[in-house]
Amino acid sequence: NNVGQPNATELFAAAAMPWPSASSTEARVAASLTLAVAGAGLLWYLLREGDDTEDEVQTNARLPPGYRNFVPSREWQEVPPGCACPPGLEYRMDFESGRNFARVPP
């Protein structure tokens, strides 16, 4: 059935890249610099003092007349008619009563 198709051993052999030889100083230096830069980037990302508001829901958007802002919490709250919900919330709709609920995702 598999005439002309390589087997798994041939595929792995073709995909394997040769490692630089032990005498290849340039390859060692390049690998060391790559690891150092990657490590520094990872440390910066983990230890940065980022803006803590990036996960918070913003409620200070300008609204058209007649609307007001819905102020969410981590608990489910009914969204009153005429309220504008900020992005990033979870929503639940009660089809029996027609009421809508929202919360900040846990």
All heavy atoms as an XYZ file, in Angstrom:
809
protein
N       0.807     -1.211      0.000
C       0.000      0.000      0.000
C       0.842      1.262      0.000
O       0.449      2.249     -0.586
C      -0.926      0.030      1.210
C      -2.120     -0.891      1.052
O      -2.433     -1.309     -0.050
N      -2.771     -1.197      2.147
N       1.954      1.244      0.701
C       2.765      2.443      0.883
C       3.969      2.443     -0.050
O       5.069      2.816      0.339
C       3.226      2.566      2.327
C       2.070      2.746      3.277
O       1.043      3.281      2.882
N       2.231      2.325      4.510
N       3.780      2.056     -1.282
C       4.878      2.007     -2.238
C       5.332      3.428     -2.538
O       4.536      4.301     -2.856
C       4.434      1.293     -3.531
C       5.537      1.333     -4.568
C       4.000     -0.114     -3.230
N       6.621      3.651     -2.396
C       7.174      4.968     -2.674
C       7.078      5.951     -1.527
O       7.563      7.065     -1.628
N       6.460      5.574     -0.412
C       6.352      6.459      0.748
C       7.400      6.060      1.775
O       7.601      4.880      2.032
C       4.960      6.372      1.367
C       3.866      6.918      0.477
C       2.510      6.859      1.152
O       2.378      6.326      2.240
N       1.509      7.409      0.493
N       8.071      7.037      2.377
C       9.099      6.709      3.373
C       8.466      6.175      4.654
O       7.346      6.533      5.007
C       9.799      8.041      3.621
C       8.803      9.082      3.221
C       7.952      8.468      2.155
N       9.204      5.322      5.343
C       8.711      4.830      6.628
C       9.114      5.805      7.734
O       9.793      6.798      7.494
C       9.221      3.410      6.898
C      10.733      3.349      6.989
O      11.380      4.329      7.333
N      11.295      2.193      6.687
N       8.681      5.525      8.946
C       8.918      6.437     10.071
C      10.406      6.641     10.332
O      10.849      7.754     10.633
C       8.232      5.914     11.318
N      11.211      5.609     10.217
C      12.649      5.731     10.462
C      13.277      6.699      9.467
O      14.093      7.543      9.840
C      13.324      4.354     10.364
O      12.680      3.452     11.257
C      14.788      4.443     10.711
N      12.899      6.578      8.213
C      13.441      7.485      7.198
C      13.010      8.928      7.446
O      13.776      9.863      7.249
C      13.000      7.035      5.804
C      13.610      5.723      5.370
C      12.987      5.194      4.093
O      11.867      5.643      3.743
O      13.601      4.338      3.444
N      11.760      9.123      7.886
C      11.282     10.474      8.171
C      12.034     11.109      9.332
O      12.418     12.273      9.282
C       9.782     10.456      8.466
C       8.868     10.236      7.268
C       7.426     10.110      7.731
C       9.006     11.371      6.282
N      12.242     10.321     10.415
C      12.977     10.859     11.560
C      14.418     11.163     11.191
O      14.987     12.156     11.618
C      12.920      9.899     12.747
C      11.594      9.909     13.456
C      10.843      8.754     13.559
C      11.090     11.064     14.008
C       9.620      8.756     14.201
C       9.869     11.088     14.654
C       9.131      9.930     14.748
N      15.016     10.328     10.381
C      16.399     10.558      9.969
C      16.501     11.811      9.111
O      17.448     12.586      9.221
C      16.926      9.345      9.215
N      15.517     12.044      8.258
C      15.534     13.224      7.399
C      15.268     14.494      8.195
O      15.783     15.566      7.862
C      14.501     13.072      6.294
N      14.457     14.401      9.253
C      14.107     15.585     10.038
C      15.171     15.946     11.059
O      15.209     17.078     11.539
C      12.770     15.352     10.750
N      16.018     14.989     11.422
C      17.030     15.247     12.450
C      18.071     16.211     11.912
O      18.584     16.042     10.812
C      17.680     13.947     12.876
N      18.355     17.235     12.709
C      19.374     18.199     12.310
C      20.666     17.853     13.025
O      20.650     17.518     14.209
C      18.933     19.616     12.674
C      17.707     20.078     11.926
S      17.220     21.742     12.369
C      18.676     22.654     11.947
N      21.784     17.921     12.349
C      23.045     17.606     13.018
C      23.396     18.671     14.056
O      23.156     19.855     13.848
C      24.059     17.590     11.878
C      23.455     18.433     10.816
C      21.960     18.293     10.968
N      23.913     18.245     15.179
C      24.361     19.164     16.213
C      25.706     19.728     15.818
O      26.492     19.069     15.145
C      24.496     18.428     17.556
C      23.173     18.096     18.131
C      22.493     16.932     18.003
C      22.342     18.948     18.895
N      21.297     16.996     18.635
C      21.167     18.217     19.206
C      22.452     20.251     19.356
C      20.137     18.759     19.955
C      21.432     20.784     20.103
C      20.285     20.037     20.392
N      26.007     20.948     16.227
C      27.326     21.498     15.919
C      28.403     20.655     16.590
O      28.201     20.117     17.689
C      27.303     22.899     16.510
C      25.918     23.150     16.972
C      25.164     21.867     16.931
N      29.529     20.557     15.955
C      30.610     19.762     16.529
C      31.172     20.471     17.754
O      31.019     21.671     17.939
C      31.709     19.547     15.494
O      32.284     20.798     15.155
N      31.828     19.691     18.602
C      32.376     20.239     19.842
C      33.437     21.290     19.559
O      33.684     22.155     20.382
C      32.949     19.120     20.698
N      34.054     21.253     18.400
C      35.100     22.225     18.087
C      34.539     23.499     17.466
O      35.281     24.418     17.176
C      36.122     21.593     17.139
O      35.483     21.269     15.923
N      33.249     23.559     17.269
C      32.640     24.723     16.647
C      32.403     25.812     17.689
O      31.353     25.885     18.320
C      31.334     24.325     15.973
O      30.710     25.468     15.469
N      33.362     26.679     17.863
C      33.275     27.756     18.855
C      32.178     28.742     18.499
O      31.450     29.214     19.374
C      34.626     28.488     18.955
O      35.640     27.535     19.225
C      34.604     29.536     20.043
N      32.049     29.049     17.226
C      31.020     30.001     16.804
C      29.623     29.499     17.138
O      28.766     30.270     17.576
C      31.135     30.263     15.308
C      32.380     31.020     14.925
C      32.532     31.154     13.423
O      31.731     30.560     12.673
O      33.451     31.861     13.005
N      29.379     28.219     16.946
C      28.069     27.658     17.253
C      27.798     27.704     18.752
O      26.683     27.999     19.180
C      27.966     26.225     16.738
N      28.805     27.436     19.548
C      28.640     27.491     21.013
C      28.341     28.914     21.471
O      27.484     29.147     22.314
C      29.889     26.965     21.715
C      30.028     25.484     21.673
C      31.235     25.067     22.453
N      31.337     23.623     22.518
C      32.264     22.990     23.165
N      33.194     23.660     23.825
N      32.288     21.676     23.180
N      29.060     29.887     20.910
C      28.840     31.284     21.283
C      27.433     31.715     20.873
O      26.720     32.360     21.645
C      29.915     32.193     20.642
C      29.551     33.654     20.783
C      31.274     31.913     21.264
N      27.018     31.339     19.668
C      25.681     31.699     19.204
C      24.604     31.073     20.084
O      23.617     31.725     20.441
C      25.500     31.274     17.750
N      24.781     29.812     20.451
C      23.809     29.140     21.316
C      23.770     29.790     22.692
O      22.695     29.989     23.266
C      24.143     27.659     21.426
N      24.936     30.146     23.229
C      24.989     30.791     24.545
C      24.312     32.155     24.519
O      23.562     32.509     25.438
C      26.443     30.949     25.004
O      27.042     29.693     25.168
N      24.561     32.930     23.464
C      23.921     34.242     23.358
C      22.411     34.111     23.202
O      21.653     34.882     23.796
C      24.504     35.018     22.181
C      25.906     35.580     22.387
C      26.420     36.211     21.107
C      25.919     36.595     23.514
N      21.974     33.136     22.428
C      20.540     32.928     22.248
C      19.880     32.584     23.575
O      18.829     33.128     23.922
C      20.290     31.804     21.224
O      20.904     32.171     19.993
C      18.811     31.563     21.019
N      20.489     31.684     24.332
C      19.933     31.320     25.643
C      19.951     32.496     26.608
O      19.009     32.688     27.376
C      20.705     30.138     26.230
C      20.434     28.790     25.583
C      21.360     27.731     26.159
C      18.984     28.387     25.778
N      21.016     33.298     26.581
C      21.096     34.455     27.474
C      20.004     35.476     27.152
O      19.341     35.995     28.051
C      22.476     35.093     27.378
N      19.811     35.757     25.870
C      18.788     36.726     25.478
C      17.391     36.195     25.815
O      16.538     36.915     26.335
C      18.904     37.063     23.972
C      17.706     37.849     23.490
C      20.191     37.825     23.718
N      17.143     34.914     25.529
C      15.838     34.326     25.850
C      15.597     34.335     27.358
O      14.500     34.652     27.824
C      15.754     32.905     25.307
N      16.613     34.015     28.134
C      16.482     34.026     29.594
C      16.226     35.421     30.133
O      15.391     35.628     31.016
N      16.927     36.419     29.577
C      16.719     37.798     30.018
C      15.307     38.262     29.677
O      14.645     38.925     30.482
C      17.760     38.716     29.376
N      14.830     37.893     28.490
C      13.469     38.265     28.110
C      12.435     37.622     29.008
O      11.452     38.258     29.411
N      12.643     36.368     29.343
C      11.712     35.673     30.227
C      11.723     36.294     31.624
O      10.665     36.520     32.216
C      12.054     34.186     30.301
C      11.189     33.338     31.217
C       9.740     33.351     30.749
C      11.704     31.913     31.281
N      12.899     36.593     32.145
C      12.976     37.241     33.467
C      12.289     38.601     33.455
O      11.572     38.951     34.388
C      14.433     37.396     33.892
C      15.079     36.158     34.479
C      16.557     36.403     34.740
C      14.386     35.738     35.754
N      12.518     39.395     32.403
C      11.861     40.692     32.328
C      10.354     40.527     32.338
O       9.646     41.227     33.059
C      12.289     41.428     31.054
C      11.450     42.645     30.824
C      11.607     43.868     31.395
C      10.275     42.729     30.014
N      10.615     44.717     30.968
C       9.770     44.046     30.118
C       9.600     41.833     29.198
C       8.647     44.472     29.452
C       8.463     42.261     28.527
C       7.999     43.570     28.657
N       9.846     39.576     31.562
C       8.396     39.386     31.486
C       7.827     38.950     32.835
O       6.778     39.427     33.253
C       8.062     38.343     30.417
C       6.583     38.091     30.299
C       5.756     38.993     29.649
C       6.001     36.954     30.857
C       4.396     38.779     29.538
C       4.642     36.730     30.761
C       3.852     37.643     30.101
O       2.508     37.427     30.019
N       8.511     38.046     33.515
C       8.003     37.536     34.792
C       8.128     38.541     35.923
O       7.300     38.561     36.834
C       8.725     36.244     35.164
C       8.454     35.053     34.250
C       9.337     33.874     34.651
C       6.993     34.654     34.284
N       9.154     39.368     35.894
C       9.411     40.278     37.012
C       8.995     41.719     36.740
O       9.180     42.582     37.589
C      10.899     40.242     37.377
C      11.424     38.868     37.793
C      12.924     38.933     38.042
C      10.695     38.367     39.026
N       8.435     41.982     35.581
C       8.066     43.360     35.253
C       6.966     43.843     36.184
O       6.169     43.069     36.696
C       7.609     43.473     33.806
C       6.305     42.773     33.544
C       5.990     42.762     32.071
N       4.882     41.864     31.821
C       3.630     42.257     31.608
N       3.341     43.533     31.606
N       2.684     41.381     31.410
N       6.949     45.105     36.390
C       5.893     45.725     37.188
C       4.902     46.325     36.215
O       4.873     47.524     35.983
C       6.474     46.775     38.126
C       7.354     46.177     39.201
C       7.848     47.212     40.180
O       7.241     48.286     40.277
O       8.844     46.942     40.837
N       4.105     45.465     35.636
C       3.156     45.885     34.611
C       2.003     46.657     35.204
O       1.809     46.745     36.415
N       1.238     47.211     34.332
C       0.047     47.934     34.721
C      -0.998     46.916     35.167
O      -1.427     46.077     34.386
C      -0.464     48.748     33.532
C      -1.612     49.647     33.887
O      -1.884     49.809     35.089
O      -2.224     50.204     32.965
N      -1.386     46.969     36.430
C      -2.326     45.986     36.971
C      -3.734     46.168     36.438
O      -4.597     45.350     36.699
C      -2.353     46.059     38.503
C      -1.056     45.557     39.110
O      -0.353     44.794     38.423
O      -0.750     45.927     40.252
N      -3.977     47.223     35.702
C      -5.322     47.448     35.192
C      -5.596     46.699     33.899
O      -6.706     46.738     33.404
C      -5.567     48.949     34.941
O      -4.638     49.401     33.952
C      -5.428     49.739     36.221
N      -4.609     45.982     33.365
C      -4.837     45.320     32.089
C      -5.867     44.211     32.182
O      -6.498     43.864     31.195
C      -3.528     44.796     31.508
C      -2.824     43.780     32.374
C      -1.432     43.462     31.885
O      -0.744     44.373     31.407
O      -1.042     42.301     31.982
N      -6.086     43.627     33.365
C      -7.097     42.595     33.531
C      -8.414     43.139     34.065
O      -9.389     42.425     34.143
C      -6.597     41.504     34.486
C      -5.477     40.690     33.876
O      -5.420     40.632     32.626
O      -4.675     40.125     34.626
N      -8.425     44.404     34.470
C      -9.629     44.991     35.029
C     -10.571     45.429     33.908
O     -10.150     45.750     32.808
C      -9.281     46.181     35.913
C      -8.502     45.788     37.158
C      -8.117     47.007     37.972
O      -8.554     48.124     37.634
O      -7.383     46.831     38.941
N     -11.828     45.464     34.218
C     -12.831     45.921     33.270
C     -12.951     47.427     33.407
O     -13.087     47.957     34.502
C     -14.183     45.235     33.556
C     -15.247     45.751     32.622
C     -14.041     43.733     33.443
N     -12.888     48.128     32.295
C     -12.978     49.582     32.328
C     -14.429     50.009     32.139
O     -15.118     49.527     31.253
C     -12.095     50.183     31.253
C     -10.629     49.868     31.489
C      -9.739     50.586     30.505
O     -10.188     51.406     29.732
N      -8.466     50.280     30.557
N     -14.869     50.945     32.985
C     -16.263     51.394     32.943
C     -16.388     52.890     32.691
O     -17.419     53.470     32.938
C     -16.977     51.054     34.262
O     -16.279     51.701     35.319
C     -17.038     49.575     34.498
N     -15.321     53.530     32.212
C     -15.366     54.983     32.062
C     -15.577     55.419     30.611
O     -15.153     56.479     30.216
C     -14.081     55.611     32.619
C     -12.848     55.044     31.957
O     -12.926     54.129     31.159
N     -11.700     55.585     32.305
N     -16.271     54.624     29.824
C     -16.518     54.977     28.426
C     -17.616     56.031     28.334
O     -18.519     56.084     29.163
C     -16.919     53.732     27.641
N     -17.544     56.864     27.297
C     -18.605     57.846     27.053
C     -19.802     57.124     26.457
O     -19.659     56.295     25.571
C     -18.127     58.927     26.109
C     -17.105     59.808     26.733
C     -16.764     60.924     25.778
N     -15.803     61.786     26.419
C     -15.982     63.064     26.599
N     -17.064     63.659     26.155
N     -15.070     63.789     27.197
N     -20.971     57.470     26.956
C     -22.189     56.791     26.521
C     -23.145     57.770     25.856
O     -23.145     58.962     26.170
C     -22.892     56.159     27.730
C     -22.096     55.105     28.480
C     -22.851     54.690     29.728
C     -21.837     53.911     27.593
N     -23.975     57.268     24.973
C     -25.006     58.130     24.388
C     -26.007     58.561     25.460
O     -26.141     57.904     26.500
C     -25.687     57.238     23.355
C     -24.865     56.009     23.229
C     -23.978     55.941     24.418
N     -26.731     59.631     25.232
C     -27.735     60.077     26.210
C     -28.760     58.971     26.478
O     -29.163     58.235     25.589
C     -28.397     61.274     25.535
C     -27.427     61.725     24.496
C     -26.655     60.519     24.077
N     -29.141     58.840     27.725
C     -30.133     57.844     28.117
C     -29.538     56.524     28.592
O     -30.251     55.687     29.115
N     -28.248     56.350     28.413
C     -27.589     55.128     28.889
C     -26.767     55.437     30.114
O     -26.343     56.569     30.336
C     -26.662     54.562     27.803
C     -27.384     53.887     26.681
C     -27.778     54.603     25.557
C     -27.678     52.539     26.738
C     -28.439     53.992     24.516
C     -28.343     51.916     25.691
C     -28.721     52.647     24.592
O     -29.374     52.033     23.569
N     -26.538     54.420     30.902
C     -25.639     54.563     32.052
C     -24.729     53.334     32.093
O     -25.025     52.302     31.485
C     -26.420     54.741     33.344
C     -27.354     53.610     33.669
C     -28.105     53.900     34.969
N     -28.681     52.671     35.456
C     -29.952     52.362     35.340
N     -30.798     53.195     34.785
N     -30.401     51.214     35.795
N     -23.633     53.450     32.803
C     -22.663     52.358     32.901
C     -23.123     51.293     33.883
O     -23.624     51.611     34.968
C     -21.299     52.874     33.349
C     -20.524     53.503     32.234
O     -20.511     52.998     31.122
N     -19.868     54.616     32.521
N     -22.940     50.062     33.509
C     -23.137     48.943     34.413
C     -21.821     48.726     35.138
O     -20.764     48.637     34.521
C     -23.529     47.692     33.629
C     -23.623     46.453     34.462
C     -24.681     46.254     35.326
C     -22.651     45.467     34.381
C     -24.777     45.111     36.086
C     -22.737     44.313     35.140
C     -23.803     44.141     36.000
N     -21.874     48.674     36.472
C     -20.659     48.468     37.271
C     -20.616     46.993     37.675
O     -21.382     46.560     38.542
C     -20.644     49.388     38.511
C     -19.374     49.157     39.315
C     -20.780     50.843     38.103
N     -19.739     46.220     37.058
C     -19.721     44.776     37.312
C     -18.955     44.416     38.578
O     -18.194     45.215     39.119
C     -19.007     44.226     36.083
C     -18.080     45.319     35.682
C     -18.801     46.601     36.014
N     -19.176     43.190     39.025
C     -18.406     42.622     40.128
C     -18.131     41.162     39.774
O     -18.508     40.689     38.711
C     -19.177     42.724     41.445
O     -20.284     41.843     41.428
N     -17.527     40.426     40.681
C     -17.238     39.014     40.418
C     -18.470     38.131     40.677
O     -18.475     36.964     40.351
C     -16.069     38.541     41.263
C     -14.788     39.279     40.922
C     -13.603     38.358     40.926
N     -12.382     39.069     40.615
C     -11.855     39.133     39.409
N     -12.439     38.551     38.408
N     -10.736     39.790     39.202
N     -19.505     38.702     41.267
C     -20.767     37.984     41.496
C     -21.741     38.306     40.369
O     -21.716     39.388     39.813
C     -21.372     38.406     42.847
C     -20.469     38.162     44.041
C     -20.197     36.695     44.265
O     -21.111     35.869     44.084
O     -19.048     36.357     44.619
N     -22.620     37.355     40.063
C     -23.624     37.602     39.036
C     -24.557     38.718     39.492
O     -25.022     38.721     40.629
C     -24.461     36.342     38.782
C     -23.718     35.284     38.041
C     -23.253     34.108     38.538
C     -23.354     35.289     36.661
N     -22.622     33.380     37.570
C     -22.677     34.083     36.392
C     -23.535     36.191     35.626
C     -22.183     33.763     35.134
C     -23.037     35.870     34.376
C     -22.373     34.670     34.142
N     -24.800     39.690     38.615
C     -25.723     40.795     38.898
C     -26.651     40.957     37.705
O     -26.243     40.765     36.562
C     -24.964     42.104     39.055
C     -23.988     42.162     40.194
C     -23.309     43.522     40.187
O     -23.969     44.553     40.134
N     -21.994     43.525     40.218
N     -27.881     41.341     37.994
C     -28.808     41.617     36.906
C     -28.396     42.916     36.220
O     -28.039     43.896     36.876
C     -30.237     41.734     37.414
C     -31.232     41.953     36.301
C     -32.664     41.990     36.771
O     -32.906     41.793     37.977
O     -33.545     42.229     35.934
N     -28.429     42.909     34.901
C     -28.119     44.111     34.124
C     -29.434     44.832     33.876
O     -30.299     44.338     33.155
C     -27.447     43.751     32.786
C     -27.153     45.010     31.987
C     -26.177     42.956     33.018
N     -29.621     46.008     34.486
C     -30.876     46.741     34.284
C     -31.000     47.243     32.847
O     -29.990     47.464     32.174
C     -30.755     47.916     35.255
C     -29.636     47.597     36.164
C     -28.739     46.664     35.433
N     -32.212     47.454     32.380
C     -32.400     48.021     31.043
C     -31.760     49.403     30.963
O     -31.765     50.165     31.924
C     -33.922     48.126     30.896
C     -34.479     47.185     31.917
C     -33.484     47.128     33.032
N     -31.171     49.725     29.808
C     -30.546     51.027     29.617
C     -29.127     51.109     30.123
O     -28.551     52.184     30.159
N     -28.559     49.984     30.524
C     -27.169     49.980     30.984
C     -26.265     49.469     29.876
O     -26.608     48.536     29.156
C     -26.993     49.099     32.212
S     -27.510     49.881     33.727
N     -25.104     50.086     29.750
C     -24.078     49.638     28.806
C     -23.039     48.853     29.582
O     -22.504     49.333     30.587
C     -23.448     50.832     28.122
N     -22.781     47.645     29.138
C     -21.810     46.785     29.814
C     -20.432     46.958     29.191
O     -20.307     47.017     27.974
C     -22.233     45.324     29.708
S     -23.744     44.959     30.588
N     -19.403     47.026     30.025
C     -18.042     47.121     29.489
C     -17.626     45.790     28.871
O     -18.213     44.749     29.176
C     -17.205     47.454     30.731
C     -17.990     46.940     31.877
C     -19.430     47.060     31.480
N     -16.633     45.811     28.003
C     -16.183     44.557     27.395
C     -15.488     43.658     28.412
O     -15.009     44.126     29.444
C     -15.199     45.025     26.324
C     -14.755     46.369     26.758
C     -15.899     46.962     27.522
N     -15.468     42.369     28.128
C     -14.735     41.416     28.955
C     -15.562     40.728     30.018
O     -15.015     40.007     30.850
N     -16.868     40.915     30.029
C     -17.702     40.287     31.048
C     -18.219     38.936     30.562
O     -18.238     38.643     29.374
C     -18.899     41.183     31.385
C     -18.605     42.573     31.929
C     -19.908     43.301     32.228
C     -17.739     42.499     33.159
N     -18.672     38.124     31.514
C     -19.416     36.906     31.209
C     -20.892     37.262     31.307
O     -21.289     38.029     32.181
C     -19.126     35.806     32.235
C     -17.899     35.026     31.978
C     -17.772     33.849     32.951
O     -18.399     33.864     34.047
O     -17.039     32.925     32.622
N     -21.690     36.687     30.414
C     -23.122     36.990     30.401
C     -23.932     35.716     30.574
O     -23.520     34.648     30.120
C     -23.521     37.672     29.085
C     -22.836     38.999     28.906
C     -21.677     39.101     28.153
C     -23.339     40.137     29.507
C     -21.041     40.318     28.002
C     -22.714     41.356     29.352
C     -21.560     41.437     28.599
O     -20.934     42.640     28.458
N     -25.064     35.875     31.226
C     -26.014     34.770     31.393
C     -27.400     35.340     31.131
O     -27.750     36.390     31.651
C     -25.904     34.217     32.822
C     -26.748     32.999     33.064
C     -26.529     32.453     34.448
N     -27.089     33.404     35.416
C     -26.907     33.335     36.713
N     -26.150     32.404     37.225
N     -27.466     34.208     37.521
N     -28.168     34.646     30.316
C     -29.516     35.109     29.984
C     -30.539     34.113     30.512
O     -30.406     32.915     30.296
C     -29.660     35.251     28.476
C     -28.797     36.333     27.909
S     -28.858     36.338     26.125
C     -27.156     35.950     25.777
N     -31.525     34.635     31.214
C     -32.622     33.806     31.713
C     -33.767     33.944     30.724
O     -34.437     34.981     30.680
C     -33.028     34.272     33.116
C     -34.089     33.385     33.736
O     -34.616     32.498     33.029
O     -34.396     33.584     34.918
N     -33.980     32.914     29.913
C     -34.988     32.993     28.863
C     -36.408     32.960     29.415
O     -37.328     33.451     28.785
C     -34.789     31.865     27.852
C     -33.538     32.046     27.025
C     -32.444     31.234     27.228
C     -33.468     33.040     26.074
C     -31.304     31.403     26.473
C     -32.321     33.216     25.316
C     -31.233     32.389     25.515
N     -36.597     32.383     30.593
C     -37.940     32.339     31.167
C     -38.391     33.711     31.637
O     -39.517     34.129     31.392
C     -37.986     31.337     32.317
C     -37.855     29.898     31.858
C     -37.909     28.922     33.020
O     -38.265     29.331     34.152
O     -37.596     27.745     32.790
N     -37.498     34.435     32.326
C     -37.877     35.743     32.859
C     -37.492     36.893     31.922
O     -37.984     38.005     32.091
C     -37.224     35.962     34.229
O     -35.812     36.082     34.080
N     -36.579     36.644     30.974
C     -36.122     37.703     30.078
C     -35.072     38.607     30.692
O     -34.728     39.641     30.118
N     -34.536     38.225     31.838
C     -33.536     39.052     32.508
C     -32.135     38.635     32.075
O     -31.889     37.472     31.764
C     -33.671     38.937     34.022
C     -35.017     39.424     34.500
C     -35.250     39.297     35.971
N     -34.281     38.497     36.694
C     -34.389     38.167     37.970
N     -35.442     38.533     38.659
N     -33.472     37.443     38.554
N     -31.232     39.581     32.075
C     -29.826     39.337     31.720
C     -28.954     39.579     32.948
O     -29.198     40.491     33.735
C     -29.371     40.274     30.590
C     -30.137     39.996     29.321
O     -30.347     38.858     28.949
N     -30.568     41.059     28.666
N     -27.897     38.770     33.067
C     -26.969     38.872     34.189
C     -25.555     38.965     33.641
O     -25.267     38.442     32.555
C     -27.089     37.656     35.100
C     -28.457     37.499     35.709
C     -29.460     36.831     35.047
C     -28.731     38.056     36.949
C     -30.718     36.690     35.593
C     -30.005     37.928     37.510
C     -30.983     37.244     36.826
N     -24.675     39.606     34.387
C     -23.277     39.742     33.969
C     -22.394     39.700     35.193
O     -22.823     39.995     36.318
C     -23.073     41.039     33.200
N     -21.127     39.335     34.959
C     -20.115     39.363     36.020
C     -18.737     39.440     35.377
O     -18.545     39.141     34.202
C     -20.199     38.132     36.914
C     -19.696     36.876     36.247
C     -19.665     35.719     37.193
N     -19.222     34.504     36.523
C     -19.073     33.357     37.111
N     -19.343     33.216     38.402
N     -18.648     32.311     36.429
N     -17.753     39.824     36.192
C     -16.354     39.780     35.781
C     -15.936     38.310     35.876
O     -16.213     37.669     36.901
C     -15.483     40.659     36.703
C     -14.025     40.529     36.336
C     -15.940     42.105     36.640
N     -15.324     37.763     34.841
C     -14.945     36.350     34.909
C     -13.994     36.077     36.077
O     -13.158     36.924     36.411
C     -14.219     36.094     33.587
C     -14.593     37.217     32.702
C     -14.949     38.374     33.586
N     -14.141     34.894     36.692
C     -13.259     34.568     37.819
C     -11.830     34.387     37.397
O     -11.499     34.172     36.304
C     -13.837     33.261     38.368
C     -14.765     32.745     37.332
C     -15.095     33.861     36.406
